[in-house]
Amino acid sequence: MNGRVVGWTVSLGVFVAGAAIAAVAATLSDENRRRAADSARLLRERTAASVDQLRERTAVTAQELRDQWTETALEVRDRWTTTAEGVRARAVDTAEDWRERSSEGIERALRQAAEARDESLAALPDEDEEPRSESGAD
């Protein structure tokens, strides 16, 4: 509830109390009227002081709450920033690991395929070479 609502509520309450005291005072003797008027004045002064104090406390409390929420929001942001940085770093590391493993696997497969090709080609005669005679004289 903001300060204006509280202020208007208290003012309305004071008005109603003052009207009730005035209605009662109309039926009282002079001494009782004076006491009722003093009581009404005292009530009005204390109510005004209470409203002022409540308004000040409300403003201070609202500022304290704003400060606390701002501090909390900054702390949460910092925590999530740190967490996000950690997650990003782990994702980069994992991607690099996968890339290295994938590259190693591809290199190994290419090496094995080249070795298999070389083995299969080694068994075939070379087309560039001429067949040798059995005598060995060229």
Contacts in CASP RR format, 6 or more apart in sequence:
PFRMAT RR
TARGET T0000
AUTHOR 0000-0000-0000
METHOD contacts of the structure
MODEL  1
MNGRVVGWTVSLGVFVAGAAIAAVAATLSDENRRRAADSARLLRERTAAS
VDQLRERTAVTAQELRDQWTETALEVRDRWTTTAEGVRARAVDTAEDWRE
RSSEGIERALRQAAEARDESLAALPDEDEEPRSESGAD
2 58 0 8 1.000
3 54 0 8 1.000
3 55 0 8 1.000
3 58 0 8 1.000
6 51 0 8 1.000
6 54 0 8 1.000
6 55 0 8 1.000
6 58 0 8 1.000
7 51 0 8 1.000
7 54 0 8 1.000
7 55 0 8 1.000
10 47 0 8 1.000
10 50 0 8 1.000
10 51 0 8 1.000
10 54 0 8 1.000
11 51 0 8 1.000
14 43 0 8 1.000
14 44 0 8 1.000
14 47 0 8 1.000
17 40 0 8 1.000
17 43 0 8 1.000
18 40 0 8 1.000
18 43 0 8 1.000
18 44 0 8 1.000
21 36 0 8 1.000
21 39 0 8 1.000
21 40 0 8 1.000
21 43 0 8 1.000
22 40 0 8 1.000
24 36 0 8 1.000
25 32 0 8 1.000
25 33 0 8 1.000
25 36 0 8 1.000
25 37 0 8 1.000
25 40 0 8 1.000
28 36 0 8 1.000
125 131 0 8 1.000
132 138 0 8 1.000
END
